[in-house]
């Protein structure tokens, strides 16, 4: 019986998380935690959908943020 090969870097996640800390979101996208706070304050991003504050830590839902970005792209006329 052969075991599955383990990843070369075991600390590297094998799945993409749905929620990440705002600092990690900044690493991935360049969008700062302050920009996320501004979007929350202005009602552009909704708590529980695009972002969340849990135990005084700001999280961003990557999938919902990506959907929001896609919705902001200009529509091309045919």
DALIN-V998504 format. One record per helix or strand of 3 or more residues. SS is the DSSP state (A for helix, B for strand). FROM is the first residue (numbers start at 1). LEN is the number of residues. If there is no record, write none. Layout:
<<SS	FROM	LEN> <SS	FROM	LEN>>
This chain:
<<B	19	3> <A	22	8> <A	33	9> <B	51	4> <B	57	5> <A	62	11>>
